Amino acid sequence: MKPFLRVLILRLRNSWKFMLLVAVLATGGAALCQKYDLLRMSDAELGAYDQGLTFFTGGHPRSRDVVIVGIDDKTLQGIRDNEQYVRNYGVYPYSRNLWARVFEHLVDQGARAIVFDGVMDERGTDESNDLALAQVLEERGIPLTLGFSINAGQPSLPRVEPVNRLPRVPTPRPAPASEVSPVSEEGEDFVEAVPTGVAAGDDFVETEGSPPLTREEVARALAFPVHHPGLSLPSLEQRHPVQPLPGLVRTTPGFGLVVLEEDGDGRLRRTRFAYSDGANTYATLSLAAAADIFGAERVELTPGRLKIGSRELPINPDGSAELDFGGAWKDRFEALSVYAVLEDWARREEHRAKGTPYVPAIPEGTFRDKVVLVGGLSLGTSDVKATPFQSDSPGLVKHAVMLEALLSGGFITEAPFWMSLLLTFGVALFSVTLITLVRAPALEIAWPLLLFFGLFLVTGLFLEHGRVHVLSAMPIYAGEVASLSAIAFNHMFANRERERLRQAFNRFLDKTLVDQLVEQQKLPSLEGETREITAFFSDIRGFSSFSERFKDDPKALVALLNRYLTRVSSVLMAHGACLDKYIGDAVVCLFGAPLDMPDHAVRACHAALAVRAEVDALRAELQKEGLPDVYTRIGLNSAEMFVGNFGSEHLLDYTAIGDGMNLASRLEGANKAYGSVIMIGPRTYEMAREHIEARELDRVKVAGKEEAVTVYELLARAGELPAAKRTTVERYHRALALYREARFEEAALVLEEALAADAEDGPSRALLARCRRYALNPPALPFDGVASLEK
């Protein structure tokens, strides 16, 4: 495992309780802020939602189901400038006979349904115009859904059994009238047809003998059958429906509640589908219109589901839904002027009266099979609302978006709170874990920004692809709190001890290993402790002669020596060594202290092989540069040693002492006698044998010790020894066995055979010389084959 990963694992092991606690507390705090709107959480959530909505969900295609016909500036100005229109319809708000003309023409042009975003509950100055609209609705069967309002000053309606009064199929328009009156615009003479038997000033006549309108009749017209098991409908809060004009109550097939549904900041984002005043249920304007279009006798509203006839839509568990605006309203919906429709109607009447072909001003098919939403578009109508996409949208945009969703689209729904809570916990845990484990100042600065943009992307993708609103302010709050807590923990508590240890060991260990060291639960005792480690000694052959060449240029000697020590030290530290000291050209280091390393012997062996390869590369470079050779010998020994800070009150040095260190030094020097490069002790071989290729060199006795030890030459990593060298090693082992049996001449023959194949094998040459010497001068018997390592 790489040292960096070891550091992370150690930090995780040491701090997981802290990280989990911070994540839980940050999540709980953010959830409380969300529930009780602390720290302006709701404002932050609405702002984040608006940003995600406008960035990710814009660009929906233009609606194929809904067309808007609005009172725009052209309508206000055009009617005001036309004297005939002013006489017939007045100025805004216009008399109801204008809407009779508009509704009739829309049906004649194939409109599937008409939804009027407005109320008609006040009598006009000329009641015959009110009756004109009622008469057209009755005679033509106009599929109209009309809005009605609520007011606190209205008396309550009686409880009734609501029935959806579905519209009938519109009847064909009547034959052309015989009397016409002129209408002019832009120099053209248009005529307004007046039905036969109707006074030109009144247009329509009131039907006498109609019975008075009862409160029960009003309630049956306005109430809507909404089946809502398991769901409480929002209350109208002591407000009650305002009765529309009596003639319209009896002739209008559908009524829908028009109610403000703005959020606290005045923006339209969500809607409810039905309300209750305690006695009856009332459908909103768009829902009532959709029910009529689908021919649904009732609407089923359950937690998370809205059913209109055969169509089902997912909604929020509380019966609400977010509006999927899909972009600016002018991009989503085709919008025409009421004035254009009125002019088109006048053009048609003129041509019918004259018997000439009708050439429509509005393209043919504009309204065919479309739901036409009629209402105010101009600022002069005082119906302006703010949406996430625009701050000055006309109020009817809400109904247009709702109708589009109910007919062929869908709504945005809130993710279950547990999902947002789980995301919040995950963000908090990831934030505290990341900051606590990595501990990089740059990350501590950058993460809060990355967190914001990351959550913006994640929640935006949910909006774009799943039409799901996942709370984003709550996880952002939790993530920021968790990050700040981790930063505070790192700087206020954890760094104190770490910096002390870093200062003590940065000179000896690789930075990553220092990080790993300070994350260990059991920190090293700087006062001293006994532990098993592997000591490394290396030295340059013939350094005295080496130095003699630079007696006139000591700076060049220093530069060359620094070059050599840097290369060797870098390799050692990369393998986890703790640099102990430099003694001239000699390098002393420790494996397994102060950092715990169960594989210290293996690391030391691999490091020694890497040093040998690095020195070989450096030797080739120096030869090309004409500089002296730096042939290096290495000794390794593993043993229990006493390690710690040693020295005086003026200077302390972290090192190891004991017989094991002495043997490592002796093994480095013994390479000269055996012609080897790397010599290792018996414990090192025992611990690393599965990972290395080595040969037994001899059994030796150290000065001052009676017990002989077996020493080995380290040759390569396991499996990397060349076949020719393996043959040499096998011959050496056969010769060594013969040598220990005092069969010196036989051993010499085997060694000669080995050198014939591998003339550069130093140990074979050294053992051959000893065999020849003993063959001439036999040793005293019994022969134990043990050599002595001199000091």
ZAMARGU-4260 file (C-alpha; in steps of 0.2 Angstrom, whole numbers, plus 5000, padded with zeros to 4 digits):
<rodrens>
0) 5000/5000/5000 | 5007/5017/4996 | 5012/5028/5010 | 4999/5042/5006 | 4985/5029/5007
5) 4992/5023/5024 | 4991/5041/5030 | 4973/5043/5025 | 4969/5026/5033 | 4977/5031/5049
10) 4968/5048/5050 | 4952/5039/5046 | 4955/5027/5060 | 4959/5041/5072 | 4946/5053/5068
15) 4930/5043/5062 | 4921/5047/5078 | 4924/5065/5077 | 4919/5065/5058 | 4903/5056/5061
20) 4898/5067/5076 | 4901/5083/5066 | 4891/5076/5051 | 4876/5071/5062 | 4876/5088/5071
25) 4878/5098/5055 | 4864/5088/5047 | 4853/5090/5063 | 4856/5109/5063 | 4852/5111/5045
30) 4836/5101/5047 | 4830/5112/5061 | 4834/5128/5051 | 4824/5121/5036 | 4809/5116/5047
35) 4809/5133/5057 | 4816/5144/5044 | 4831/5149/5054 | 4846/5158/5047 | 4834/5163/5032
40) 4835/5145/5026 | 4819/5147/5016 | 4825/5162/5006 | 4841/5153/5002 | 4832/5138/4996
45) 4820/5148/4985 | 4835/5157/4978 | 4844/5141/4974 | 4829/5133/4967 | 4826/5148/4955
50) 4844/5147/4949 | 4843/5129/4946 | 4826/5131/4937 | 4832/5145/4926 | 4849/5137/4922
55) 4843/5119/4919 | 4825/5118/4914 | 4824/5132/4901 | 4822/5129/4883 | 4806/5118/4883
60) 4797/5118/4866 | 4783/5129/4862 | 4766/5122/4868 | 4756/5112/4856 | 4740/5112/4867
65) 4738/5130/4874 | 4737/5147/4865 | 4735/5163/4874 | 4723/5177/4868 | 4727/5192/4879
70) 4722/5210/4882 | 4739/5218/4877 | 4744/5236/4874 | 4738/5234/4856 | 4721/5229/4862
75) 4719/5244/4874 | 4725/5256/4861 | 4716/5249/4846 | 4699/5248/4854 | 4702/5266/4862
80) 4705/5273/4844 | 4690/5264/4836 | 4674/5274/4839 | 4663/5260/4834 | 4672/5248/4846
85) 4671/5261/4860 | 4652/5263/4857 | 4649/5244/4857 | 4661/5238/4870 | 4667/5253/4880
90) 4685/5255/4887 | 4694/5243/4898 | 4687/5234/4907 | 4676/5230/4892 | 4657/5226/4892
95) 4653/5207/4891 | 4647/5207/4874 | 4665/5209/4868 | 4669/5193/4876 | 4653/5185/4867
100) 4661/5190/4850 | 4678/5184/4855 | 4672/5167/4863 | 4661/5164/4848 | 4674/5167/4835
105) 4687/5156/4844 | 4674/5142/4844 | 4671/5145/4826 | 4690/5143/4823 | 4690/5126/4831
110) 4696/5130/4849 | 4694/5114/4860 | 4691/5124/4875 | 4691/5142/4882 | 4698/5147/4899
115) 4695/5164/4905 | 4708/5171/4918 | 4696/5183/4926 | 4680/5185/4935 | 4663/5192/4930
120) 4654/5195/4946 | 4649/5214/4945 | 4635/5219/4934 | 4639/5231/4920 | 4632/5248/4917
125) 4621/5241/4903 | 4615/5224/4909 | 4610/5219/4891 | 4628/5217/4887 | 4629/5204/4902
130) 4615/5195/4895 | 4623/5195/4877 | 4637/5184/4884 | 4625/5173/4893 | 4614/5171/4877
135) 4629/5166/4867 | 4635/5154/4879 | 4618/5146/4880 | 4614/5146/4861 | 4632/5141/4855
140) 4637/5129/4869 | 4653/5138/4872 | 4666/5126/4881 | 4671/5140/4893 | 4678/5138/4910
145) 4676/5155/4920 | 4686/5160/4935 | 4678/5165/4952 | 4685/5174/4967 | 4684/5173/4985
150) 4681/5186/4998 | 4680/5187/5017 | 4664/5197/5017 | 4654/5185/5007 | 4641/5174/5015
155) 4645/5155/5015 | 4637/5144/5002 | 4627/5129/5008 | 4634/5112/5007 | 4629/5103/4991
160) 4633/5087/4982 | 4644/5094/4968 | 4643/5088/4950 | 4654/5093/4936 | 4643/5101/4923
165) 4652/5095/4907 | 4651/5107/4892 | 4641/5101/4877 | 4646/5101/4859 | 4646/5118/4852
170) 4632/5122/4839 | 4635/5129/4822 | 4635/5147/4821 | 4619/5155/4815 | 4615/5161/4797
175) 4622/5179/4793 | 4612/5194/4799 | 4603/5205/4788 | 4608/5221/4797 | 4625/5227/4798
180) 4634/5242/4806 | 4650/5249/4800 | 4667/5246/4808 | 4682/5254/4802 | 4701/5252/4805
185) 4715/5258/4795 | 4704/5265/4781 | 4694/5248/4779 | 4675/5247/4781 | 4671/5232/4792
190) 4653/5229/4798 | 4647/5221/4814 | 4633/5210/4811 | 4618/5212/4823 | 4606/5197/4825
195) 4589/5199/4818 | 4576/5206/4830 | 4589/5213/4842 | 4591/5232/4844 | 4607/5239/4838
200) 4612/5247/4854 | 4609/5232/4865 | 4614/5218/4854 | 4604/5205/4864 | 4588/5205/4874
205) 4585/5198/4891 | 4574/5183/4892 | 4560/5187/4904 | 4553/5175/4917 | 4569/5167/4923
210) 4567/5161/4941 | 4578/5170/4954 | 4595/5162/4957 | 4596/5152/4974 | 4612/5150/4985
215) 4611/5131/4982 | 4611/5134/4963 | 4627/5145/4965 | 4635/5132/4976 | 4631/5118/4964
220) 4639/5128/4950 | 4655/5133/4959 | 4658/5118/4969 | 4668/5104/4961 | 4668/5085/4965
225) 4686/5082/4972 | 4689/5065/4980 | 4704/5067/4991 | 4706/5052/5003 | 4721/5054/5015
230) 4723/5072/5010 | 4718/5088/5019 | 4713/5101/5006 | 4720/5119/5010 | 4707/5130/5019
235) 4700/5146/5011 | 4702/5153/5029 | 4684/5161/5032 | 4684/5167/5014 | 4669/5162/5003
240) 4666/5162/4984 | 4659/5177/4976 | 4644/5174/4966 | 4646/5177/4947 | 4633/5185/4937
245) 4616/5176/4938 | 4615/5173/4919 | 4633/5166/4919 | 4630/5154/4933 | 4616/5145/4923
250) 4625/5146/4906 | 4643/5144/4909 | 4648/5125/4909 | 4663/5127/4921 | 4669/5137/4935
255) 4687/5137/4943 | 4694/5146/4958 | 4706/5160/4954 | 4717/5163/4970 | 4734/5170/4973
260) 4747/5157/4976 | 4763/5167/4978 | 4777/5162/4989 | 4783/5174/5003 | 4794/5184/4991
265) 4780/5187/4979 | 4785/5174/4965 | 4774/5161/4958 | 4782/5144/4960 | 4770/5131/4965
270) 4751/5128/4965 | 4737/5119/4974 | 4723/5110/4964 | 4708/5112/4975 | 4703/5121/4991
275) 4689/5119/5004 | 4679/5132/5014 | 4673/5119/5026 | 4657/5115/5017 | 4662/5112/4998
280) 4677/5109/4988 | 4682/5120/4974 | 4694/5116/4960 | 4706/5129/4953 | 4703/5137/4936
285) 4716/5126/4927 | 4711/5110/4935 | 4692/5113/4932 | 4696/5117/4914 | 4706/5101/4912
290) 4693/5090/4920 | 4680/5097/4907 | 4693/5094/4893 | 4695/5076/4898 | 4677/5073/4902
295) 4680/5069/4920 | 4665/5068/4931 | 4677/5071/4946 | 4695/5073/4951 | 4705/5061/4962
300) 4718/5070/4973 | 4728/5058/4984 | 4745/5061/4992 | 4758/5061/4978 | 4745/5057/4964
305) 4732/5068/4954 | 4720/5058/4943 | 4709/5067/4930 | 4699/5054/4920 | 4711/5042/4913
310) 4726/5054/4916 | 4737/5052/4931 | 4751/5064/4936 | 4763/5064/4951 | 4762/5078/4963
315) 4769/5081/4981 | 4762/5072/4996 | 4753/5087/5002 | 4743/5089/4986 | 4754/5103/4979
320) 4766/5104/4964 | 4780/5115/4958 | 4776/5123/4941 | 4788/5118/4927 | 4789/5135/4918
325) 4802/5129/4905 | 4808/5146/4900 | 4801/5164/4897 | 4782/5163/4894 | 4784/5171/4876
330) 4795/5157/4871 | 4783/5143/4878 | 4766/5149/4872 | 4760/5157/4856 | 4751/5174/4861
335) 4739/5184/4851 | 4730/5200/4854 | 4711/5201/4859 | 4711/5215/4846 | 4717/5203/4833
340) 4703/5191/4837 | 4690/5205/4837 | 4696/5211/4820 | 4696/5194/4813 | 4678/5192/4819
345) 4674/5208/4810 | 4682/5204/4794 | 4673/5187/4794 | 4656/5196/4797 | 4659/5208/4783
350) 4663/5195/4770 | 4648/5185/4776 | 4637/5200/4774 | 4644/5204/4757 | 4645/5186/4751
355) 4664/5187/4747 | 4677/5174/4752 | 4683/5176/4770 | 4702/5179/4771 | 4706/5177/4790
360) 4719/5190/4797 | 4724/5176/4809 | 4732/5161/4801 | 4720/5146/4798 | 4722/5133/4811
365) 4729/5144/4825 | 4715/5139/4837 | 4710/5122/4830 | 4710/5109/4844 | 4719/5121/4856
370) 4715/5126/4873 | 4713/5145/4872 | 4718/5155/4888 | 4710/5172/4888 | 4716/5186/4901
375) 4727/5201/4903 | 4744/5203/4896 | 4747/5222/4897 | 4753/5230/4913 | 4738/5241/4911
380) 4727/5226/4917 | 4736/5226/4933 | 4739/5207/4932 | 4758/5206/4933 | 4767/5192/4943
385) 4785/5187/4946 | 4791/5170/4941 | 4808/5162/4943 | 4811/5167/4924 | 4804/5184/4924
390) 4799/5197/4936 | 4785/5205/4926 | 4776/5190/4919 | 4757/5192/4916 | 4747/5182/4929
395) 4739/5171/4917 | 4756/5162/4913 | 4753/5152/4929 | 4737/5145/4921 | 4745/5142/4905
400) 4759/5132/4913 | 4747/5122/4923 | 4736/5118/4908 | 4751/5113/4898 | 4756/5101/4913
405) 4739/5094/4915 | 4736/5091/4897 | 4752/5084/4891 | 4767/5088/4902 | 4769/5086/4921
410) 4774/5095/4936 | 4790/5097/4946 | 4788/5087/4963 | 4798/5089/4979 | 4810/5074/4983
415) 4805/5065/4999 | 4812/5074/5014 | 4822/5059/5019 | 4831/5060/5002 | 4836/5078/5005
420) 4841/5073/5023 | 4851/5059/5017 | 4860/5070/5004 | 4863/5083/5018 | 4871/5070/5029
425) 4881/5063/5014 | 4887/5081/5010 | 4892/5084/5028 | 4901/5068/5031 | 4910/5070/5014
430) 4915/5088/5018 | 4922/5084/5036 | 4930/5068/5030 | 4939/5077/5015 | 4945/5092/5025
435) 4950/5081/5040 | 4960/5068/5030 | 4968/5079/5016 | 4973/5094/5027 | 4978/5105/5013
440) 4976/5124/5015 | 4971/5126/4997 | 4957/5113/4999 | 4951/5122/5014 | 4949/5138/5004
445) 4942/5130/4988 | 4930/5117/4995 | 4916/5129/5001 | 4915/5135/4983 | 4917/5118/4975
450) 4903/5112/4987 | 4891/5126/4981 | 4894/5123/4963 | 4894/5104/4965 | 4877/5104/4974
455) 4870/5116/4961 | 4875/5104/4947 | 4868/5089/4956 | 4851/5097/4961 | 4850/5105/4944
460) 4852/5088/4935 | 4838/5081/4946 | 4827/5096/4940 | 4832/5093/4922 | 4831/5075/4920
465) 4819/5069/4934 | 4808/5085/4937 | 4812/5082/4955 | 4816/5097/4967 | 4829/5091/4979
470) 4833/5103/4993 | 4850/5111/4991 | 4851/5125/5004 | 4850/5112/5018 | 4865/5102/5012
475) 4875/5117/5008 | 4872/5124/5026 | 4877/5107/5033 | 4892/5105/5021 | 4899/5122/5026
480) 4897/5119/5045 | 4905/5102/5043 | 4920/5110/5033 | 4922/5124/5046 | 4922/5112/5060
485) 4935/5101/5052 | 4946/5116/5048 | 4944/5122/5066 | 4949/5104/5073 | 4964/5103/5061
490) 4971/5120/5067 | 4965/5121/5085 | 4969/5104/5091 | 4976/5091/5080 | 4990/5101/5072
495) 4999/5105/5088 | 5006/5088/5092 | 5008/5085/5073 | 5019/5100/5071 | 5030/5095/5085
500) 5033/5078/5078 | 5036/5085/5060 | 5049/5097/5067 | 5058/5082/5075 | 5057/5070/5060
505) 5056/5081/5044 | 5075/5080/5043 | 5075/5061/5044 | 5060/5055/5035 | 5051/5058/5018
510) 5036/5070/5021 | 5023/5057/5017 | 5031/5045/5030 | 5031/5060/5043 | 5012/5062/5040
515) 5010/5043/5042 | 5020/5044/5058 | 5010/5057/5067 | 4994/5049/5062 | 4999/5033/5072
520) 4989/5030/5087 | 5005/5025/5096 | 5017/5039/5094 | 5036/5035/5096 | 5044/5039/5112
525) 5057/5052/5109 | 5065/5047/5126 | 5070/5030/5120 | 5062/5013/5117 | 5068/4995/5112
530) 5061/4989/5096 | 5066/4978/5082 | 5072/4987/5067 | 5084/4985/5052 | 5100/4996/5052
535) 5108/5001/5035 | 5126/5006/5033 | 5134/5011/5017 | 5152/5017/5012 | 5162/5022/4997
540) 5177/5010/4994 | 5193/5019/4996 | 5186/5035/5001 | 5203/5041/5007 | 5211/5039/4990
545) 5195/5046/4983 | 5197/5062/4993 | 5216/5064/4989 | 5212/5068/4971 | 5202/5083/4977
550) 5215/5090/4989 | 5218/5106/4979 | 5199/5108/4975 | 5189/5104/4991 | 5174/5113/4984
555) 5173/5100/4970 | 5174/5086/4983 | 5160/5093/4993 | 5149/5095/4977 | 5153/5077/4972
560) 5149/5070/4989 | 5133/5080/4990 | 5128/5074/4973 | 5131/5056/4979 | 5123/5058/4996
565) 5107/5066/4988 | 5105/5052/4976 | 5107/5038/4989 | 5097/5047/5002 | 5082/5050/4990
570) 5081/5032/4986 | 5082/5027/5004 | 5069/5039/5010 | 5057/5034/4996 | 5058/5016/5003
575) 5053/5022/5020 | 5070/5025/5028 | 5074/5036/5043 | 5090/5045/5039 | 5101/5043/5055
580) 5117/5052/5050 | 5131/5055/5037 | 5149/5050/5043 | 5159/5058/5029 | 5154/5047/5014
585) 5145/5034/5025 | 5126/5034/5026 | 5117/5027/5041 | 5098/5025/5042 | 5085/5015/5051
590) 5070/5005/5044 | 5056/5002/5057 | 5059/5017/5068 | 5052/5029/5072 | 5038/5024/5060
595) 5031/5006/5064 | 5035/4995/5049 | 5031/4977/5051 | 5040/4974/5034 | 5056/4984/5039
600) 5068/4970/5034 | 5060/4968/5016 | 5060/4987/5014 | 5078/4988/5019 | 5083/4974/5007
605) 5073/4982/4992 | 5081/4999/4997 | 5098/4992/4997 | 5095/4985/4979 | 5088/5001/4973
610) 5103/5010/4980 | 5115/4998/4971 | 5106/5002/4955 | 5106/5021/4958 | 5125/5021/4962
615) 5128/5010/4946 | 5120/5024/4936 | 5129/5037/4945 | 5146/5028/4942 | 5142/5028/4924
620) 5139/5047/4924 | 5155/5050/4934 | 5165/5040/4922 | 5159/5050/4907 | 5163/5066/4916
625) 5181/5059/4921 | 5177/5059/4940 | 5182/5046/4953 | 5172/5030/4955 | 5160/5029/4970
630) 5159/5010/4971 | 5148/5007/4987 | 5147/4993/4999 | 5131/4990/5010 | 5128/4981/5026
635) 5110/4977/5033 | 5106/4969/5050 | 5089/4967/5059 | 5089/4966/5078 | 5081/4973/5093
640) 5089/4990/5097 | 5087/5004/5108 | 5081/5019/5098 | 5077/5037/5103 | 5085/5055/5105
645) 5103/5054/5111 | 5115/5067/5114 | 5117/5082/5126 | 5106/5097/5130 | 5114/5106/5116
650) 5112/5093/5102 | 5100/5078/5101 | 5100/5065/5087 | 5087/5052/5084 | 5097/5036/5082
655) 5099/5018/5088 | 5112/5009/5098 | 5116/4991/5102 | 5125/4976/5095 | 5113/4975/5080
660) 5120/4992/5074 | 5138/4986/5077 | 5135/4970/5067 | 5127/4981/5052 | 5143/4991/5052
665) 5154/4976/5052 | 5144/4968/5038 | 5146/4983/5027 | 5165/4982/5030 | 5166/4963/5028
670) 5160/4965/5010 | 5178/4969/5006 | 5184/4952/5011 | 5171/4943/5002 | 5170/4953/4986
675) 5152/4956/4989 | 5141/4973/4988 | 5127/4970/5000 | 5129/4959/5015 | 5114/4955/5027
680) 5113/4947/5044 | 5103/4931/5048 | 5088/4940/5056 | 5086/4951/5040 | 5087/4936/5029
685) 5074/4926/5040 | 5062/4940/5039 | 5064/4944/5020 | 5068/4928/5012 | 5052/4926/5003
690) 5055/4943/4995 | 5073/4942/4990 | 5086/4932/4981 | 5101/4929/4992 | 5116/4917/4995
695) 5123/4911/5011 | 5141/4917/5012 | 5148/4911/5028 | 5147/4908/5046 | 5156/4922/5056
700) 5160/4926/5074 | 5160/4945/5078 | 5174/4951/5090 | 5168/4950/5108 | 5155/4937/5104
705) 5157/4918/5106 | 5141/4914/5095 | 5144/4912/5077 | 5131/4920/5065 | 5127/4916/5047
710) 5129/4930/5034 | 5121/4932/5017 | 5124/4941/5001 | 5109/4950/4994 | 5108/4948/4976
715) 5090/4953/4969 | 5072/4954/4972 | 5063/4938/4972 | 5061/4930/4955 | 5073/4943/4947
720) 5090/4934/4948 | 5097/4929/4931 | 5099/4911/4927 | 5118/4912/4925 | 5120/4920/4942
725) 5108/4907/4950 | 5120/4893/4943 | 5135/4902/4951 | 5126/4903/4967 | 5122/4885/4967
730) 5140/4880/4964 | 5145/4892/4978 | 5133/4883/4990 | 5140/4866/4985 | 5158/4872/4987
735) 5153/4880/5004 | 5146/4863/5010 | 5163/4854/5005 | 5173/4868/5013 | 5164/4865/5030
740) 5168/4847/5029 | 5186/4852/5027 | 5186/4845/5009 | 5196/4860/5003 | 5203/4853/4986
745) 5186/4847/4981 | 5178/4863/4985 | 5192/4872/4976 | 5187/4862/4960 | 5169/4868/4961
750) 5174/4886/4964 | 5186/4886/4949 | 5171/4879/4939 | 5160/4893/4945 | 5173/4906/4941
755) 5176/4899/4924 | 5158/4904/4920 | 5157/4920/4931 | 5174/4927/4933 | 5168/4943/4942
760) 5160/4933/4956 | 5169/4940/4971 | 5163/4928/4985 | 5168/4913/4974 | 5186/4920/4972
765) 5187/4924/4991 | 5182/4906/4996 | 5193/4899/4983 | 5208/4908/4990 | 5204/4902/5008
770) 5202/4884/5002 | 5219/4884/4993 | 5227/4891/5009 | 5219/4878/5020 | 5224/4864/5007
775) 5242/4869/5009 | 5240/4873/5028 | 5226/4862/5035 | 5217/4870/5050 | 5216/4861/5067
780) 5203/4848/5068 | 5189/4847/5072 | 5186/4861/5059 | 5170/4872/5062 | 5171/4883/5046
785) 5168/4899/5056 | 5177/4915/5051 | 5181/4930/5062 | 5175/4947/5058 | 5189/4959/5064
790) 5185/4976/5071
</rodrens>
